[in-house]
Amino acid sequence: MIEGDDDMTNSVRVGHGATQAGRLVGVALVMLTLMVEGFDLQAANLVGPSIVADFGISRSQLGPLLSASLVGILLGSTQVAPLGDRYGRKPVLIVASLAYGLLSLGAASATSITQLAVLRFLIGIGLGAVMPNGLTLAGEMFEEHRQASMTGLVGIGITMGGVLAGVTSAEILPHWHWRGVFVVGGVLPVAIALLLALCLREPPLAADDVRHKRGSVRAILVPSLRASTLTVWVVFASMSLAFHLLSSWIPLMVARVGQSPASAAWTTTAFHAGGVSGGIVASLLLTRGHWQTAALFMSGACVTMLLLGAFPAGPSVSLALFIVAGFFVAGTLNAINGAAGGLYPMASRATGLGWSLGIARVGSIMGPLVGSVAATAGIDRDHRFFFLPVLPLAIALVASLALARGRPSPKASQGGRA
């Protein structure tokens, strides 16, 4: 939206009073921010084979390294992201993006696995603060009845970033290896931070009489919200375990059967490309609290994993099933972001999403570790590996069906906040 002055820094004013063009520009900026985060998240998995070769470690030793950033994301989501409810979404997005971008550039120069793990942990803290505030800001740009769908659609930026990471890594890895990928992953968020500082204006925060209550987990654990919040946490943790188990180990499995790191990157790109289309479809179907749609997508994910695990398939069939798996698994993750955000009033929405995404990192941390155990047992050598995600997917399915039976509205819950 263009204001009375001509200054570009005032050109994007979002919120209920903004023009449609202003909202779209604001959404585009947030989606770009999440795409860059998605690039970093998936690039760390794609460079796994290159790191194994460079440092001479075993594949089972890679699990703790992959989990280091996820531990940081857990802290960032639960401790840093809620600052967006207190000080605004935009400042948190800018500082967090700038911080993890500079740290990524530092990670490109790491000389040991220990250095790399520490830097990835710190990077994770910044990543954890970005996603909850980005998703919340996107929803706040629109009227209440459209917020869940917009939050889910903008969340597709994470999956699109995974696709970008796959395409980019396939070109970079043969020439500059994992360090080159991390350089790109550092430059992009620094550029995004500058763009946000210059062009993005966030909508007004909640009313002054609730501002002093923002940022506390107690606001999302009041009696009227407690059961729904805890059930949502089960959904997020279970889905994230399944997703990160697949996304972190598919490149290693493909490399193990003799394909190049570039081929592994393209295979993972297919998984995330399916996730982009799945996220769009699920977000359009999933209105706020419409957990039946989430349950439907989780059912599709379970069936796909059972097919991959039960029947050995050739490269073409496996690639097609990877796309279908991405459609259901990654697509569901995008959609539940919108449904979860719809549980909470604006004053505690970043806190609610931050804690949901933070709890999800418990599952994210477990995913690569489960893969490490599977690698030690030799299960990652064949199609039986794909039975592993079925259990967390089934748990998420049951929890989503429980949520589908009913939940309080944000307006109803405001009276019970402590």
C-alpha positions as CSV (number, residue, x, y, z in Angstrom):
1,M,0.0,0.0,0.0
2,I,1.4,3.4,-0.9
3,E,1.2,6.0,1.8
4,G,1.1,9.8,1.4
5,D,4.8,10.1,1.2
6,D,7.0,8.6,-1.4
7,D,9.5,6.9,0.8
8,M,9.9,3.2,0.0
9,T,10.3,2.5,3.7
10,N,6.6,3.4,4.1
11,S,5.5,1.6,1.0
12,V,4.2,-1.6,2.6
13,R,1.7,-1.1,5.3
14,V,-0.1,-4.3,6.1
15,G,-3.1,-5.1,8.2
16,H,-6.9,-5.0,7.9
17,G,-6.9,-1.5,6.5
18,A,-4.2,-2.2,3.8
19,T,-4.9,-2.4,0.1
20,Q,-4.8,-5.8,-1.6
21,A,-1.6,-4.8,-3.3
22,G,0.1,-3.9,0.0
23,R,-1.0,-7.2,1.5
24,L,0.4,-9.2,-1.4
25,V,3.7,-7.4,-1.2
26,G,3.9,-8.0,2.5
27,V,3.0,-11.7,2.1
28,A,5.7,-12.0,-0.7
29,L,8.3,-10.6,1.7
30,V,7.4,-13.0,4.4
31,M,7.3,-15.9,2.0
32,L,10.8,-15.0,0.8
33,T,12.0,-14.9,4.4
34,L,10.6,-18.4,5.0
35,M,12.0,-19.7,1.7
36,V,15.5,-18.6,2.8
37,E,14.9,-20.4,6.1
38,G,13.7,-23.5,4.2
39,F,16.8,-23.4,2.1
40,D,19.0,-23.5,5.2
41,L,17.0,-26.3,6.8
42,Q,17.2,-28.6,3.8
43,A,20.7,-27.6,2.7
44,A,22.1,-28.9,6.0
45,N,20.6,-32.3,5.1
46,L,21.7,-32.3,1.5
47,V,25.4,-31.6,2.3
48,G,25.5,-34.6,4.7
49,P,27.3,-36.9,2.3
50,S,29.8,-34.2,1.4
51,I,30.5,-33.5,5.1
52,V,30.9,-37.3,5.8
53,A,33.5,-37.5,3.0
54,D,35.3,-34.3,4.0
55,F,35.7,-35.0,7.7
56,G,36.0,-38.8,7.4
57,I,33.2,-39.6,9.7
58,S,30.6,-42.4,9.6
59,R,27.0,-41.8,8.6
60,S,25.8,-42.7,12.0
61,Q,28.0,-39.9,13.4
62,L,26.1,-37.4,11.2
63,G,22.9,-37.7,13.2
64,P,24.1,-35.6,16.2
65,L,25.4,-33.0,13.8
66,L,22.1,-32.7,12.1
67,S,20.3,-32.5,15.4
68,A,22.5,-29.7,16.7
69,S,20.7,-27.0,14.7
70,L,17.3,-28.6,15.7
71,V,18.2,-28.2,19.4
72,G,18.9,-24.5,18.6
73,I,15.6,-24.2,16.8
74,L,13.9,-25.6,19.8
75,L,15.4,-22.8,22.0
76,G,14.8,-20.2,19.4
77,S,11.1,-21.1,18.9
78,T,10.3,-21.2,22.6
79,Q,12.5,-18.5,24.1
80,V,13.2,-16.0,21.3
81,A,10.1,-16.2,19.0
82,P,7.7,-15.0,21.8
83,L,9.6,-11.7,21.8
84,G,7.6,-11.0,18.6
85,D,4.5,-10.7,20.8
86,R,6.2,-8.2,23.0
87,Y,8.3,-6.1,20.6
88,G,6.8,-6.8,17.2
89,R,7.3,-9.4,14.5
90,K,9.4,-7.3,12.2
91,P,12.3,-6.6,14.6
92,V,12.6,-10.2,15.5
93,L,12.5,-11.3,11.8
94,I,15.3,-8.9,10.9
95,V,17.6,-9.6,13.8
96,A,17.2,-13.4,13.6
97,S,17.7,-13.5,9.8
98,L,20.8,-11.3,10.0
99,A,22.2,-13.4,12.9
100,Y,21.8,-16.8,11.3
101,G,23.0,-15.5,8.0
102,L,26.3,-14.3,9.4
103,L,26.7,-17.5,11.4
104,S,26.1,-19.6,8.2
105,L,29.0,-17.7,6.6
106,G,31.1,-18.6,9.6
107,A,30.0,-22.3,9.3
108,A,31.4,-22.4,5.8
109,S,34.9,-21.9,7.3
110,A,34.6,-24.6,10.0
111,T,37.6,-26.8,10.4
112,S,36.2,-29.5,12.6
113,I,32.9,-31.3,13.2
114,T,32.8,-29.8,16.7
115,Q,33.0,-26.2,15.3
116,L,30.4,-27.0,12.7
117,A,28.0,-28.5,15.4
118,V,28.4,-25.4,17.6
119,L,27.7,-23.0,14.7
120,R,24.8,-25.1,13.5
121,F,23.3,-24.9,17.1
122,L,23.6,-21.1,17.1
123,I,22.2,-20.9,13.6
124,G,19.2,-22.9,14.8
125,I,18.4,-20.3,17.5
126,G,17.9,-17.7,14.7
127,L,16.0,-20.1,12.5
128,G,13.7,-20.9,15.4
129,A,12.7,-17.3,15.9
130,V,11.9,-16.6,12.2
131,M,9.2,-19.1,11.3
132,P,6.7,-18.4,14.1
133,N,6.9,-14.7,13.6
134,G,6.8,-14.9,9.9
135,L,3.7,-17.2,9.9
136,T,2.0,-15.0,12.5
137,L,2.7,-11.8,10.6
138,A,1.3,-13.2,7.4
139,G,-1.9,-14.2,9.1
140,E,-2.3,-10.8,10.7
141,M,-2.3,-9.1,7.3
142,F,-5.7,-10.5,6.6
143,E,-9.2,-10.7,8.1
144,E,-9.8,-13.3,10.7
145,H,-11.6,-15.8,8.5
146,R,-8.7,-15.9,6.0
147,Q,-5.8,-16.0,8.5
148,A,-5.5,-19.8,8.8
149,S,-5.4,-20.3,5.0
150,M,-2.9,-17.5,4.5
151,T,-0.7,-18.8,7.3
152,G,-0.7,-22.2,5.7
153,L,0.0,-20.9,2.2
154,V,2.9,-18.7,3.4
155,G,4.3,-21.7,5.2
156,I,4.8,-23.3,1.8
157,G,7.8,-20.9,1.5
158,I,9.6,-23.3,3.8
159,T,9.0,-26.2,1.4
160,M,9.8,-24.0,-1.6
161,G,13.1,-23.2,0.1
162,G,13.7,-27.0,0.3
163,V,13.2,-27.3,-3.4
164,L,15.6,-24.3,-4.0
165,A,18.2,-26.0,-1.8
166,G,17.9,-29.2,-3.8
167,V,18.4,-27.5,-7.1
168,T,21.1,-25.2,-5.9
169,S,23.0,-27.9,-4.1
170,A,22.9,-30.2,-7.1
171,E,24.8,-27.5,-9.0
172,I,27.2,-26.4,-6.2
173,L,28.2,-29.6,-4.5
174,P,30.2,-31.0,-7.5
175,H,32.3,-27.9,-7.6
176,W,32.4,-26.2,-4.1
177,H,31.1,-29.0,-1.9
178,W,29.3,-28.3,1.4
179,R,31.2,-25.1,2.1
180,G,29.8,-23.4,-1.1
181,V,26.3,-24.4,-0.1
182,F,26.7,-22.8,3.3
183,V,28.1,-19.6,1.7
184,V,24.9,-19.3,-0.3
185,G,22.9,-20.1,2.8
186,G,24.6,-17.2,4.6
187,V,24.3,-14.5,1.9
188,L,20.6,-15.0,1.3
189,P,19.3,-14.3,4.9
190,V,21.6,-11.2,5.2
191,A,20.0,-9.9,2.0
192,I,16.5,-10.7,3.3
193,A,17.2,-8.9,6.5
194,L,18.1,-5.7,4.6
195,L,15.0,-6.1,2.4
196,L,12.7,-6.5,5.4
197,A,14.3,-3.5,7.1
198,L,13.7,-1.3,4.1
199,C,10.3,-2.4,2.8
200,L,8.1,-4.2,5.4
201,R,5.7,-2.6,7.8
202,E,3.8,-4.9,10.1
203,P,0.2,-4.4,11.2
204,P,-0.7,-3.0,14.6
205,L,-0.3,-5.3,17.5
206,A,-3.1,-6.4,19.8
207,A,-4.9,-3.9,22.1
208,D,-2.8,-2.1,24.8
209,D,-4.6,-3.8,27.6
210,V,-3.3,-7.2,26.7
211,R,0.2,-6.2,25.6
212,H,1.7,-6.8,29.1
213,K,0.5,-10.4,29.0
214,R,2.2,-11.3,25.8
215,G,5.2,-13.6,25.5
216,S,4.2,-16.0,28.3
217,V,3.5,-19.7,27.7
218,R,0.9,-19.4,30.5
219,A,-1.3,-17.6,28.0
220,I,-1.7,-20.7,25.9
221,L,-2.0,-23.1,28.8
222,V,-5.1,-21.6,30.4
223,P,-7.8,-24.1,31.2
224,S,-9.8,-23.2,28.0
225,L,-6.8,-23.9,25.8
226,R,-4.7,-26.4,27.7
227,A,-6.1,-29.6,26.2
228,S,-6.0,-28.3,22.6
229,T,-2.5,-26.9,23.1
230,L,-1.1,-30.1,24.4
231,T,-2.8,-32.1,21.6
232,V,-1.4,-29.7,19.0
233,W,2.0,-30.3,20.4
234,V,1.6,-34.0,19.9
235,V,0.7,-33.4,16.3
236,F,3.6,-31.1,15.6
237,A,6.2,-33.3,17.4
238,S,5.0,-36.5,15.6
239,M,4.8,-34.9,12.2
240,S,8.2,-33.3,12.5
241,L,9.8,-36.6,13.5
242,A,8.4,-38.2,10.4
243,F,9.3,-35.3,8.1
244,H,12.9,-34.9,9.4
245,L,13.5,-38.6,9.5
246,L,12.7,-38.7,5.8
247,S,14.3,-35.4,4.6
248,S,17.5,-36.0,6.5
249,W,18.1,-39.6,5.5
250,I,16.8,-39.7,1.9
251,P,20.0,-38.1,0.5
252,L,22.1,-40.5,2.5
253,M,20.1,-43.5,1.4
254,V,20.3,-42.5,-2.3
255,A,24.1,-41.9,-2.0
256,R,24.4,-45.3,-0.3
257,V,23.1,-47.1,-3.3
258,G,25.8,-45.5,-5.5
259,Q,24.2,-42.4,-6.8
260,S,26.1,-39.1,-6.7
261,P,25.4,-36.3,-4.1
262,A,23.9,-34.3,-7.0
263,S,21.5,-37.2,-7.7
264,A,20.6,-37.4,-4.0
265,A,19.9,-33.7,-4.1
266,W,17.5,-34.0,-7.0
267,T,15.7,-36.9,-5.3
268,T,15.2,-34.8,-2.2
269,T,14.0,-31.9,-4.5
270,A,11.3,-34.2,-5.8
271,F,10.1,-34.9,-2.2
272,H,9.9,-31.2,-1.5
273,A,8.3,-30.4,-4.8
274,G,5.5,-32.7,-3.8
275,G,5.3,-30.9,-0.5
276,V,4.8,-27.5,-2.3
277,S,1.8,-28.8,-4.2
278,G,0.5,-30.7,-1.1
279,G,0.8,-27.5,1.0
280,I,-1.2,-25.5,-1.5
281,V,-4.0,-28.0,-1.7
282,A,-4.1,-28.6,2.1
283,S,-4.1,-24.9,3.0
284,L,-7.0,-24.2,0.6
285,L,-9.0,-27.0,2.2
286,L,-8.0,-26.4,5.8
287,T,-10.0,-23.6,7.4
288,R,-9.2,-22.7,10.9
289,G,-9.6,-25.7,13.1
290,H,-10.5,-28.0,10.2
291,W,-8.4,-30.8,11.5
292,Q,-10.3,-33.4,9.4
293,T,-8.3,-32.2,6.4
294,A,-5.1,-32.7,8.3
295,A,-6.2,-36.2,9.3
296,L,-6.9,-37.0,5.6
297,F,-3.5,-35.9,4.5
298,M,-1.8,-37.9,7.4
299,S,-3.8,-41.0,6.3
300,G,-2.3,-40.5,2.8
301,A,1.2,-40.2,4.2
302,C,0.7,-43.5,6.2
303,V,-0.4,-45.4,3.1
304,T,2.5,-44.0,1.0
305,M,5.1,-45.0,3.7
306,L,3.6,-48.5,3.9
307,L,3.8,-48.9,0.1
308,L,7.4,-47.7,0.1
309,G,8.3,-50.0,2.9
310,A,6.5,-53.1,1.7
311,F,7.6,-53.2,-1.9
312,P,11.1,-52.7,-3.3
313,A,10.7,-50.4,-6.3
314,G,12.9,-49.2,-9.1
315,P,14.3,-45.7,-9.4
316,S,11.4,-44.3,-11.4
317,V,8.6,-45.7,-9.2
318,S,10.5,-44.7,-6.0
319,L,10.9,-41.2,-7.3
320,A,7.1,-41.0,-8.0
321,L,6.4,-42.3,-4.5
322,F,8.8,-39.7,-3.0
323,I,6.8,-37.0,-4.7
324,V,3.5,-38.4,-3.3
325,A,5.2,-38.7,0.2
326,G,6.2,-35.1,0.0
327,F,2.7,-34.1,-1.0
328,F,1.2,-35.7,2.1
329,V,3.9,-35.3,4.7
330,A,5.3,-31.8,3.9
331,G,1.9,-30.7,2.8
332,T,0.4,-31.6,6.1
333,L,3.1,-29.7,8.0
334,N,2.3,-26.5,6.0
335,A,-1.4,-26.9,6.7
336,I,-1.3,-27.5,10.5
337,N,0.7,-24.3,10.9
338,G,-2.5,-22.4,9.9
339,A,-4.8,-24.5,12.0
340,A,-2.6,-24.2,15.1
341,G,-2.3,-20.4,14.7
342,G,-6.1,-20.2,14.6
343,L,-6.3,-21.5,18.1
344,Y,-4.9,-18.4,19.7
345,P,-5.8,-14.7,19.9
346,M,-3.5,-12.2,18.3
347,A,-1.8,-11.2,21.5
348,S,-0.4,-14.7,22.1
349,R,-0.3,-16.0,18.6
350,A,3.5,-15.9,18.1
351,T,3.9,-17.5,21.5
352,G,1.4,-20.3,20.5
353,L,3.0,-20.9,17.2
354,G,6.5,-20.6,18.7
355,W,5.9,-23.2,21.3
356,S,4.1,-25.5,18.8
357,L,7.1,-25.3,16.5
358,G,9.5,-25.5,19.4
359,I,7.8,-28.7,20.6
360,A,8.0,-29.9,17.0
361,R,11.7,-29.7,17.3
362,V,11.7,-32.5,19.8
363,G,10.4,-34.6,17.0
364,S,12.8,-33.0,14.6
365,I,15.8,-33.8,16.8
366,M,14.6,-37.4,17.2
367,G,14.2,-37.9,13.4
368,P,17.9,-37.8,12.5
369,L,18.8,-39.8,15.7
370,V,16.3,-42.5,14.7
371,G,17.9,-42.5,11.3
372,S,21.3,-43.0,13.0
373,V,20.0,-46.0,14.9
374,A,18.5,-47.4,11.8
375,A,21.9,-46.9,10.0
376,T,23.7,-48.7,12.8
377,A,21.3,-51.6,12.5
378,G,21.6,-51.6,8.7
379,I,17.9,-50.8,8.2
380,D,18.7,-47.9,6.0
381,R,20.1,-50.2,3.4
382,D,16.7,-51.1,1.9
383,H,13.0,-50.3,1.6
384,R,12.2,-51.4,5.1
385,F,13.4,-48.0,6.3
386,F,10.2,-46.4,5.2
387,F,8.2,-48.4,7.8
388,L,9.8,-46.2,10.5
389,P,7.8,-43.0,9.9
390,V,4.5,-44.9,10.1
391,L,4.2,-44.9,13.9
392,P,4.7,-41.1,14.4
393,L,2.3,-40.4,11.4
394,A,-0.3,-42.7,13.1
395,I,0.1,-40.8,16.4
396,A,-0.4,-37.5,14.6
397,L,-3.5,-38.9,12.9
398,V,-5.1,-39.9,16.1
399,A,-4.3,-36.5,17.7
400,S,-5.7,-34.6,14.7
401,L,-9.0,-36.6,14.9
402,A,-9.2,-35.7,18.6
403,L,-8.8,-32.0,17.6
404,A,-11.4,-32.4,14.9
405,R,-14.0,-33.1,17.5
406,G,-13.9,-29.5,18.7
407,R,-11.8,-26.6,20.1
408,P,-12.4,-23.2,21.7
409,S,-12.3,-20.1,19.5
410,P,-9.7,-17.5,20.3
411,K,-12.4,-15.0,21.2
412,A,-13.9,-17.4,23.7
413,S,-10.5,-18.1,25.2
414,Q,-9.5,-14.6,25.8
415,G,-11.5,-14.3,28.9
416,G,-9.6,-17.1,30.6
417,R,-6.1,-15.8,30.1
418,A,-4.0,-15.4,33.1
